[in-house]
Amino acid sequence: MGQICLSGIVKSYGKEVVVKNLDLTVNPGEFLTILGPSGCGKTTTLRMIAGLEEPDEGDIKLGDRTVFSRNEGVILPPEMRGLGLIFQSYALWPHMNVAKNITLALKEQKLSKDEIEARLQNALELVQLTGYAQRYPSELSGGQQQRVAVARLIALRPSYLLMDEPLSNLDATLRTEMRASLKRLHRDLDATTVYVTHDQIEALTLSDRIIIMNEGRIMQEGTPYDIYHHPANLFVAEFIGDPGINLFEGHVVKGVLECADVKIPVPAALKDYEGKLVAACRPEKIQMSYKAKKGWQEVKTEILQPTGADTILEVKAGDTSITLLQSGFITLDEGTPLWINFDLDALSFFDPDTQNNLRVGKE
């Protein structure tokens, strides 16, 4: 177990710069997720750590070892970096059974038969595939094949674990199961882990820390709580959250942000703010009442989406659409009046020009 450190990393493909002067440190034993949309540079960053791509500039260190340095002429191949890799494809040998797929790398390390067998059985047990050792990949479901790929890493016991969207080929139920398996894997191996995904649920549920990238740059880094509750800018605010965050753009008048048919209180620090302002509020943070309350705003019910434990409500204040998230299975007729209220502590405010959060560091 050791630190991963990237300094001044630049990577281009032709004239397109996909990673722009990236500095990133992953602490020993940390589970760090790189999250972002397609083309943001997250997979390229992971592949450079693995040695599958070479940066144009910069340095990469794994623990005390420099594995890449353009200036020093150091380029260590992937097989010498002590890494474990899981990709979107399961990468299983179709002509080998589960046991051989898991133990192939161990045999190349010339471990004893007893040690290999012990690691095999331990790995199978941890991924709940005991009894599947003699089956072939074609005899397994997609989730079972991915578990074999995980078991291969468990048996290898790498110090560094890199995962590139390993759950994207699985259905929703299997993704939930495999998230638990991957979190257990990280805990059992105590490995320094870098996980790449475009799925915010995976990032929020798995990570100690999240890096959000866009257009080759880091937009924000922090704990899942901070990323979700205190987005640094509008890109992060809109990218994180399902259902998505509500945004209201308007002008401050006498301590109230007026956004067409919606009025939102602003904190004392912003009461004298001039120009446009964007308020943001998570759907679950908007208070809702079935009866009129003093100071609350009336809205009309438009669309309900019960999900079982929760209900997503689309409501309208005049022509302004607002998304609410409420606990329970709610049934209401279209046009039913409701009343909503914005909690000042649950709001974030952004400069529409810089797109930066005006309250970061002021909580």
Helices and strands as residue ranges (DSSP letters): E 4-13, E 16-26, E 31-35, H 42-50, E 57-62, E 65-69, E 74-75, G 78-80, E 83-86, H 98-108, H 113-126, G 137-139, H 142-156, E 160-164, H 172-189, E 192-197, H 200-206, E 209-214, E 217-222, H 224-229, H 234-239, E 246-253, E 256-259, E 262-265, G 268-270, E 276-281, G 283-285, E 286-289, E 297-306, E 310-317, E 320-327, E 337-342, G 344-346, E 347-350
